[in-house]
Amino acid sequence: MGRWCGLGGTGSSPGAPGPAFHGTWLAAGSRGRVSVLFRPAGGCDMDVVLFAALAAVTFAAAALQAATGFGFAILSVPFFLLIMGSLAAIQVTAVTNLALSLLLIPKLYRDAPKRLLLLLIAGSSAGFPLGLAAFRHADLADVKLAVGIVIVLLALFLAQREWRSRTGEGAGETSARLDSLPAHPVAEAGVGVISGAMAAALAMPGPVVILYLFALQAGKAVSRAATLTLFGFSYGAVCLIHTLWGGMNWETWKLALFLVPFGIAGGIAGHIASGRLSERRFRAVVLAILIVSGLYAVWSAL
Protein backbone atom coordinates (compact mmCIF):
# COMPACT_ATOMS: atom_id res chain seq x y z
CA MET A 1 0.00 0.00 0.00
CA GLY A 2 1.26 3.46 -0.79
CA ARG A 3 0.60 7.03 0.22
CA TRP A 4 -0.99 9.98 -1.51
CA CYS A 5 1.64 12.42 -2.75
CA GLY A 6 1.19 15.84 -4.24
CA LEU A 7 3.21 18.86 -5.24
CA GLY A 8 5.98 19.26 -2.76
CA GLY A 9 5.31 16.49 -0.29
CA THR A 10 3.45 13.44 0.94
CA GLY A 11 0.58 12.89 3.26
CA SER A 12 -1.99 10.43 4.37
CA SER A 13 -4.54 9.01 2.00
CA PRO A 14 -7.22 11.56 1.07
CA GLY A 15 -10.54 10.87 2.63
CA ALA A 16 -9.27 9.65 5.97
CA PRO A 17 -12.07 7.12 6.51
CA GLY A 18 -10.81 4.82 3.76
CA PRO A 19 -7.70 2.75 3.08
CA ALA A 20 -4.77 4.26 1.20
CA PHE A 21 -4.35 4.09 -2.55
CA HIS A 22 -2.87 0.88 -3.91
CA GLY A 23 0.36 2.74 -4.59
CA THR A 24 1.47 6.34 -4.77
CA TRP A 25 -0.11 9.09 -6.86
CA LEU A 26 2.31 11.84 -7.84
CA ALA A 27 1.33 15.25 -9.18
CA ALA A 28 4.70 16.80 -9.96
CA GLY A 29 5.31 20.11 -11.71
CA SER A 30 8.11 20.28 -14.29
CA ARG A 31 8.74 23.55 -16.16
CA GLY A 32 5.13 24.56 -15.79
CA ARG A 33 3.78 21.20 -16.88
CA VAL A 34 1.93 18.88 -14.53
CA SER A 35 2.72 15.17 -14.70
CA VAL A 36 0.47 12.70 -12.90
CA LEU A 37 2.05 9.37 -12.09
CA PHE A 38 1.04 6.24 -10.25
CA ARG A 39 3.76 4.24 -8.52
CA PRO A 40 2.65 0.83 -7.20
CA ALA A 41 4.20 -0.07 -3.87
CA GLY A 42 7.58 -1.59 -4.68
CA GLY A 43 7.07 -1.16 -8.45
CA CYS A 44 7.92 1.24 -11.26
CA ASP A 45 5.98 4.26 -12.46
CA MET A 46 2.97 3.58 -14.69
CA ASP A 47 3.12 7.15 -16.04
CA VAL A 48 -0.33 8.53 -16.94
CA VAL A 49 -2.17 5.26 -17.61
CA LEU A 50 -4.36 5.30 -14.53
CA PHE A 51 -4.95 9.03 -14.74
CA ALA A 52 -6.03 8.48 -18.35
CA ALA A 53 -8.51 5.89 -17.09
CA LEU A 54 -9.92 8.42 -14.61
CA ALA A 55 -10.11 11.04 -17.36
CA ALA A 56 -11.93 8.67 -19.72
CA VAL A 57 -14.47 7.74 -17.05
CA THR A 58 -14.95 11.44 -16.25
CA PHE A 59 -15.61 12.30 -19.91
CA ALA A 60 -18.08 9.42 -20.40
CA ALA A 61 -19.91 10.10 -17.14
CA ALA A 62 -20.18 13.83 -17.89
CA ALA A 63 -21.56 13.13 -21.36
CA LEU A 64 -24.15 10.77 -19.89
CA GLN A 65 -25.24 13.28 -17.26
CA ALA A 66 -25.47 16.18 -19.69
CA ALA A 67 -27.58 14.08 -22.05
CA THR A 68 -29.90 12.46 -19.51
CA GLY A 69 -29.83 14.71 -16.43
CA PHE A 70 -28.09 12.24 -14.14
CA GLY A 71 -25.62 9.39 -14.18
CA PHE A 72 -22.23 11.01 -13.50
CA ALA A 73 -21.83 9.57 -10.02
CA ILE A 74 -23.63 6.35 -10.92
CA LEU A 75 -21.11 5.67 -13.67
CA SER A 76 -17.99 7.25 -12.17
CA VAL A 77 -18.09 6.27 -8.49
CA PRO A 78 -17.74 2.48 -8.99
CA PHE A 79 -14.80 2.96 -11.37
CA PHE A 80 -13.18 5.74 -9.32
CA LEU A 81 -13.36 3.52 -6.24
CA LEU A 82 -11.74 0.67 -8.15
CA ILE A 83 -8.97 2.80 -9.69
CA MET A 84 -8.20 4.91 -6.62
CA GLY A 85 -8.90 2.34 -3.89
CA SER A 86 -9.89 5.11 -1.49
CA LEU A 87 -12.98 6.93 -0.29
CA ALA A 88 -11.38 10.05 -1.76
CA ALA A 89 -13.10 8.84 -4.93
CA ILE A 90 -16.36 10.15 -3.43
CA GLN A 91 -14.81 13.58 -2.94
CA VAL A 92 -13.24 13.71 -6.41
CA THR A 93 -16.64 12.84 -7.87
CA ALA A 94 -18.25 15.71 -5.96
CA VAL A 95 -15.79 18.31 -7.29
CA THR A 96 -15.96 17.21 -10.92
CA ASN A 97 -19.75 16.94 -10.79
CA LEU A 98 -20.02 20.41 -9.29
CA ALA A 99 -18.05 21.87 -12.21
CA LEU A 100 -20.27 20.06 -14.71
CA SER A 101 -23.47 21.20 -12.99
CA LEU A 102 -22.35 24.84 -12.95
CA LEU A 103 -21.64 24.57 -16.68
CA LEU A 104 -25.13 23.27 -17.50
CA ILE A 105 -27.40 25.06 -14.99
CA PRO A 106 -27.64 28.36 -16.94
CA LYS A 107 -29.00 26.45 -19.95
CA LEU A 108 -31.56 24.44 -17.97
CA TYR A 109 -32.67 26.46 -14.94
CA ARG A 110 -35.72 27.98 -16.64
CA ASP A 111 -37.18 24.47 -17.15
CA ALA A 112 -36.70 23.42 -13.51
CA PRO A 113 -39.75 23.12 -11.22
CA LYS A 114 -38.91 25.87 -8.70
CA ARG A 115 -41.28 24.83 -5.90
CA LEU A 116 -40.07 21.24 -6.03
CA LEU A 117 -36.45 22.39 -6.09
CA LEU A 118 -36.86 24.52 -2.97
CA LEU A 119 -38.31 21.59 -1.03
CA LEU A 120 -35.58 19.24 -2.27
CA ILE A 121 -32.90 21.74 -1.27
CA ALA A 122 -34.43 22.22 2.18
CA GLY A 123 -34.62 18.48 2.72
CA SER A 124 -31.09 17.96 1.41
CA SER A 125 -29.73 20.47 3.90
CA ALA A 126 -31.14 18.33 6.70
CA GLY A 127 -29.73 15.16 5.14
CA PHE A 128 -26.12 16.31 4.66
CA PRO A 129 -25.06 15.78 8.33
CA LEU A 130 -26.49 12.25 8.27
CA GLY A 131 -24.54 11.39 5.14
CA LEU A 132 -21.32 12.91 6.46
CA ALA A 133 -21.58 10.84 9.64
CA ALA A 134 -22.03 7.69 7.54
CA PHE A 135 -19.04 8.62 5.33
CA ARG A 136 -16.73 9.21 8.29
CA HIS A 137 -17.44 5.73 9.66
CA ALA A 138 -17.60 3.88 6.34
CA ASP A 139 -15.43 1.05 5.04
CA LEU A 140 -14.45 1.07 1.35
CA ALA A 141 -16.00 -2.35 0.63
CA ASP A 142 -19.21 -1.33 2.39
CA VAL A 143 -19.42 1.84 0.29
CA LYS A 144 -18.94 -0.14 -2.94
CA LEU A 145 -21.67 -2.56 -1.90
CA ALA A 146 -24.04 0.25 -0.90
CA VAL A 147 -23.44 2.03 -4.20
CA GLY A 148 -24.11 -1.15 -6.16
CA ILE A 149 -27.28 -2.01 -4.27
CA VAL A 150 -28.71 1.49 -4.70
CA ILE A 151 -28.00 1.43 -8.43
CA VAL A 152 -29.40 -2.08 -8.97
CA LEU A 153 -32.61 -1.25 -7.08
CA LEU A 154 -33.04 1.88 -9.17
CA ALA A 155 -32.45 -0.15 -12.34
CA LEU A 156 -35.05 -2.74 -11.32
CA PHE A 157 -37.61 -0.02 -10.66
CA LEU A 158 -37.02 1.61 -14.03
CA ALA A 159 -37.02 -1.76 -15.82
CA GLN A 160 -40.39 -2.59 -14.29
CA ARG A 161 -41.81 0.75 -15.45
CA GLU A 162 -40.38 0.24 -18.94
CA TRP A 163 -41.84 -3.27 -19.14
CA ARG A 164 -45.28 -1.97 -18.10
CA SER A 165 -45.20 0.75 -20.76
CA ARG A 166 -44.20 -1.69 -23.50
CA THR A 167 -46.81 -4.31 -22.56
CA GLY A 168 -49.62 -1.78 -22.50
CA GLU A 169 -50.15 -1.59 -18.73
CA GLY A 170 -48.71 1.92 -18.73
CA ALA A 171 -49.93 2.90 -22.16
CA GLY A 172 -52.01 5.75 -20.79
CA GLU A 173 -49.11 7.33 -18.97
CA THR A 174 -47.75 10.59 -20.40
CA SER A 175 -44.98 12.90 -19.32
CA ALA A 176 -46.17 15.66 -17.03
CA ARG A 177 -45.65 19.29 -18.01
CA LEU A 178 -43.69 21.62 -15.79
CA ASP A 179 -46.82 23.47 -14.65
CA SER A 180 -48.81 20.30 -13.99
CA LEU A 181 -46.55 18.42 -11.57
CA PRO A 182 -48.58 17.41 -8.50
CA ALA A 183 -47.54 18.91 -5.16
CA HIS A 184 -46.58 16.57 -2.30
CA PRO A 185 -44.59 18.81 0.08
CA VAL A 186 -43.92 16.23 2.81
CA ALA A 187 -42.85 13.55 0.34
CA GLU A 188 -40.66 16.02 -1.57
CA ALA A 189 -38.91 17.18 1.60
CA GLY A 190 -38.39 13.53 2.57
CA VAL A 191 -36.89 12.80 -0.84
CA GLY A 192 -34.59 15.77 -0.27
CA VAL A 193 -33.40 14.39 3.08
CA ILE A 194 -32.51 11.04 1.51
CA SER A 195 -30.88 12.79 -1.45
CA GLY A 196 -28.76 14.96 0.85
CA ALA A 197 -27.66 11.98 2.94
CA MET A 198 -26.69 10.03 -0.18
CA ALA A 199 -24.88 13.07 -1.58
CA ALA A 200 -22.66 13.44 1.48
CA ALA A 201 -22.08 9.70 1.94
CA LEU A 202 -21.80 8.46 -1.66
CA ALA A 203 -21.73 11.58 -3.91
CA MET A 204 -25.07 10.31 -5.26
CA PRO A 205 -27.91 12.78 -4.69
CA GLY A 206 -29.64 11.70 -7.89
CA PRO A 207 -31.14 8.18 -7.63
CA VAL A 208 -33.93 8.93 -5.17
CA VAL A 209 -34.79 12.17 -6.99
CA ILE A 210 -34.91 10.35 -10.33
CA LEU A 211 -37.19 7.73 -8.80
CA TYR A 212 -39.53 10.46 -7.58
CA LEU A 213 -39.54 12.32 -10.90
CA PHE A 214 -40.19 9.10 -12.81
CA ALA A 215 -43.09 8.37 -10.46
CA LEU A 216 -44.48 11.82 -11.35
CA GLN A 217 -43.97 11.13 -15.08
CA ALA A 218 -41.94 14.34 -15.24
CA GLY A 219 -40.33 13.57 -18.60
CA LYS A 220 -36.82 14.19 -19.92
CA ALA A 221 -36.76 18.00 -20.06
CA VAL A 222 -38.10 18.57 -16.54
CA SER A 223 -36.04 15.71 -15.09
CA ARG A 224 -32.79 17.04 -16.60
CA ALA A 225 -33.44 20.57 -15.40
CA ALA A 226 -34.50 19.55 -11.89
CA THR A 227 -31.68 17.11 -11.21
CA LEU A 228 -28.85 19.18 -12.67
CA THR A 229 -29.97 22.31 -10.83
CA LEU A 230 -30.23 20.36 -7.57
CA PHE A 231 -26.78 18.88 -8.19
CA GLY A 232 -25.27 22.36 -8.36
CA PHE A 233 -26.44 23.00 -4.80
CA SER A 234 -25.81 19.48 -3.46
CA TYR A 235 -22.29 19.06 -4.76
CA GLY A 236 -21.31 22.57 -3.71
CA ALA A 237 -22.46 21.78 -0.18
CA VAL A 238 -20.76 18.36 -0.23
CA CYS A 239 -17.43 19.90 -1.29
CA LEU A 240 -17.70 22.42 1.54
CA ILE A 241 -18.63 20.01 4.33
CA HIS A 242 -16.08 17.40 3.21
CA THR A 243 -13.34 20.03 3.17
CA LEU A 244 -14.28 21.23 6.65
CA TRP A 245 -15.24 17.97 8.35
CA GLY A 246 -14.75 15.04 5.96
CA GLY A 247 -10.96 14.89 5.65
CA MET A 248 -10.88 16.30 2.11
CA ASN A 249 -7.41 17.78 1.55
CA TRP A 250 -5.64 19.83 -1.10
CA GLU A 251 -4.24 16.73 -2.83
CA THR A 252 -7.76 15.46 -3.47
CA TRP A 253 -8.80 18.87 -4.77
CA LYS A 254 -5.83 18.90 -7.17
CA LEU A 255 -6.67 15.52 -8.68
CA ALA A 256 -10.29 16.59 -9.08
CA LEU A 257 -9.28 19.86 -10.73
CA PHE A 258 -7.05 17.96 -13.17
CA LEU A 259 -10.16 15.99 -14.19
CA VAL A 260 -12.50 18.98 -14.53
CA PRO A 261 -11.53 19.81 -18.17
CA PHE A 262 -12.44 16.26 -19.20
CA GLY A 263 -15.77 16.64 -17.42
CA ILE A 264 -16.48 19.93 -19.18
CA ALA A 265 -15.64 18.40 -22.58
CA GLY A 266 -17.93 15.46 -21.86
CA GLY A 267 -20.66 17.80 -20.68
CA ILE A 268 -20.55 19.79 -23.91
CA ALA A 269 -20.69 16.58 -25.96
CA GLY A 270 -23.60 15.24 -23.92
CA HIS A 271 -25.55 18.49 -24.12
CA ILE A 272 -25.27 18.43 -27.92
CA ALA A 273 -26.34 14.78 -27.99
CA SER A 274 -29.35 15.39 -25.73
CA GLY A 275 -31.26 17.09 -28.55
CA ARG A 276 -31.08 13.87 -30.56
CA LEU A 277 -32.16 11.61 -27.70
CA SER A 278 -35.84 10.62 -27.78
CA GLU A 279 -37.79 9.78 -24.62
CA ARG A 280 -37.60 6.05 -25.40
CA ARG A 281 -33.88 6.12 -26.14
CA PHE A 282 -33.38 8.27 -23.05
CA ARG A 283 -34.96 5.57 -20.87
CA ALA A 284 -33.05 2.77 -22.62
CA VAL A 285 -29.68 4.48 -22.16
CA VAL A 286 -30.36 5.22 -18.50
CA LEU A 287 -31.47 1.65 -17.83
CA ALA A 288 -28.47 0.06 -19.56
CA ILE A 289 -25.98 2.25 -17.71
CA LEU A 290 -27.65 1.56 -14.37
CA ILE A 291 -27.66 -2.21 -14.80
CA VAL A 292 -24.03 -2.46 -15.91
CA SER A 293 -22.57 -0.07 -13.34
CA GLY A 294 -24.72 -1.41 -10.48
CA LEU A 295 -23.80 -5.04 -11.05
CA TYR A 296 -20.16 -4.09 -11.46
CA ALA A 297 -20.15 -2.17 -8.17
CA VAL A 298 -21.67 -5.13 -6.31
CA TRP A 299 -19.21 -7.55 -7.93
CA SER A 300 -16.19 -5.39 -7.05
CA ALA A 301 -17.29 -5.24 -3.40
CA LEU A 302 -17.53 -9.02 -2.97
SVG drawing of the C-alpha trace seen along z (x, -y; Angstrom):
<svg xmlns="http://www.w3.org/2000/svg" viewBox="-54 -31 65 42">
<polyline fill="none" stroke="black" stroke-width="0.4" points="0.0,0.0 1.3,-3.5 0.6,-7.0 -1.0,-10.0 1.6,-12.4 1.2,-15.8 3.2,-18.9 6.0,-19.3 5.3,-16.5 3.5,-13.4 0.6,-12.9 -2.0,-10.4 -4.5,-9.0 -7.2,-11.6 -10.5,-10.9 -9.3,-9.7 -12.1,-7.1 -10.8,-4.8 -7.7,-2.7 -4.8,-4.3 -4.3,-4.1 -2.9,-0.9 0.4,-2.7 1.5,-6.3 -0.1,-9.1 2.3,-11.8 1.3,-15.3 4.7,-16.8 5.3,-20.1 8.1,-20.3 8.7,-23.6 5.1,-24.6 3.8,-21.2 1.9,-18.9 2.7,-15.2 0.5,-12.7 2.1,-9.4 1.0,-6.2 3.8,-4.2 2.7,-0.8 4.2,0.1 7.6,1.6 7.1,1.2 7.9,-1.2 6.0,-4.3 3.0,-3.6 3.1,-7.2 -0.3,-8.5 -2.2,-5.3 -4.4,-5.3 -4.9,-9.0 -6.0,-8.5 -8.5,-5.9 -9.9,-8.4 -10.1,-11.0 -11.9,-8.7 -14.5,-7.7 -14.9,-11.4 -15.6,-12.3 -18.1,-9.4 -19.9,-10.1 -20.2,-13.8 -21.6,-13.1 -24.1,-10.8 -25.2,-13.3 -25.5,-16.2 -27.6,-14.1 -29.9,-12.5 -29.8,-14.7 -28.1,-12.2 -25.6,-9.4 -22.2,-11.0 -21.8,-9.6 -23.6,-6.3 -21.1,-5.7 -18.0,-7.2 -18.1,-6.3 -17.7,-2.5 -14.8,-3.0 -13.2,-5.7 -13.4,-3.5 -11.7,-0.7 -9.0,-2.8 -8.2,-4.9 -8.9,-2.3 -9.9,-5.1 -13.0,-6.9 -11.4,-10.0 -13.1,-8.8 -16.4,-10.2 -14.8,-13.6 -13.2,-13.7 -16.6,-12.8 -18.2,-15.7 -15.8,-18.3 -16.0,-17.2 -19.7,-16.9 -20.0,-20.4 -18.0,-21.9 -20.3,-20.1 -23.5,-21.2 -22.4,-24.8 -21.6,-24.6 -25.1,-23.3 -27.4,-25.1 -27.6,-28.4 -29.0,-26.5 -31.6,-24.4 -32.7,-26.5 -35.7,-28.0 -37.2,-24.5 -36.7,-23.4 -39.8,-23.1 -38.9,-25.9 -41.3,-24.8 -40.1,-21.2 -36.4,-22.4 -36.9,-24.5 -38.3,-21.6 -35.6,-19.2 -32.9,-21.7 -34.4,-22.2 -34.6,-18.5 -31.1,-18.0 -29.7,-20.5 -31.1,-18.3 -29.7,-15.2 -26.1,-16.3 -25.1,-15.8 -26.5,-12.3 -24.5,-11.4 -21.3,-12.9 -21.6,-10.8 -22.0,-7.7 -19.0,-8.6 -16.7,-9.2 -17.4,-5.7 -17.6,-3.9 -15.4,-1.0 -14.4,-1.1 -16.0,2.4 -19.2,1.3 -19.4,-1.8 -18.9,0.1 -21.7,2.6 -24.0,-0.3 -23.4,-2.0 -24.1,1.2 -27.3,2.0 -28.7,-1.5 -28.0,-1.4 -29.4,2.1 -32.6,1.2 -33.0,-1.9 -32.5,0.2 -35.0,2.7 -37.6,0.0 -37.0,-1.6 -37.0,1.8 -40.4,2.6 -41.8,-0.7 -40.4,-0.2 -41.8,3.3 -45.3,2.0 -45.2,-0.7 -44.2,1.7 -46.8,4.3 -49.6,1.8 -50.2,1.6 -48.7,-1.9 -49.9,-2.9 -52.0,-5.7 -49.1,-7.3 -47.8,-10.6 -45.0,-12.9 -46.2,-15.7 -45.7,-19.3 -43.7,-21.6 -46.8,-23.5 -48.8,-20.3 -46.5,-18.4 -48.6,-17.4 -47.5,-18.9 -46.6,-16.6 -44.6,-18.8 -43.9,-16.2 -42.9,-13.5 -40.7,-16.0 -38.9,-17.2 -38.4,-13.5 -36.9,-12.8 -34.6,-15.8 -33.4,-14.4 -32.5,-11.0 -30.9,-12.8 -28.8,-15.0 -27.7,-12.0 -26.7,-10.0 -24.9,-13.1 -22.7,-13.4 -22.1,-9.7 -21.8,-8.5 -21.7,-11.6 -25.1,-10.3 -27.9,-12.8 -29.6,-11.7 -31.1,-8.2 -33.9,-8.9 -34.8,-12.2 -34.9,-10.4 -37.2,-7.7 -39.5,-10.5 -39.5,-12.3 -40.2,-9.1 -43.1,-8.4 -44.5,-11.8 -44.0,-11.1 -41.9,-14.3 -40.3,-13.6 -36.8,-14.2 -36.8,-18.0 -38.1,-18.6 -36.0,-15.7 -32.8,-17.0 -33.4,-20.6 -34.5,-19.5 -31.7,-17.1 -28.8,-19.2 -30.0,-22.3 -30.2,-20.4 -26.8,-18.9 -25.3,-22.4 -26.4,-23.0 -25.8,-19.5 -22.3,-19.1 -21.3,-22.6 -22.5,-21.8 -20.8,-18.4 -17.4,-19.9 -17.7,-22.4 -18.6,-20.0 -16.1,-17.4 -13.3,-20.0 -14.3,-21.2 -15.2,-18.0 -14.8,-15.0 -11.0,-14.9 -10.9,-16.3 -7.4,-17.8 -5.6,-19.8 -4.2,-16.7 -7.8,-15.5 -8.8,-18.9 -5.8,-18.9 -6.7,-15.5 -10.3,-16.6 -9.3,-19.9 -7.0,-18.0 -10.2,-16.0 -12.5,-19.0 -11.5,-19.8 -12.4,-16.3 -15.8,-16.6 -16.5,-19.9 -15.6,-18.4 -17.9,-15.5 -20.7,-17.8 -20.6,-19.8 -20.7,-16.6 -23.6,-15.2 -25.6,-18.5 -25.3,-18.4 -26.3,-14.8 -29.4,-15.4 -31.3,-17.1 -31.1,-13.9 -32.2,-11.6 -35.8,-10.6 -37.8,-9.8 -37.6,-6.0 -33.9,-6.1 -33.4,-8.3 -35.0,-5.6 -33.0,-2.8 -29.7,-4.5 -30.4,-5.2 -31.5,-1.6 -28.5,-0.1 -26.0,-2.2 -27.7,-1.6 -27.7,2.2 -24.0,2.5 -22.6,0.1 -24.7,1.4 -23.8,5.0 -20.2,4.1 -20.1,2.2 -21.7,5.1 -19.2,7.6 -16.2,5.4 -17.3,5.2 -17.5,9.0"/>
</svg>
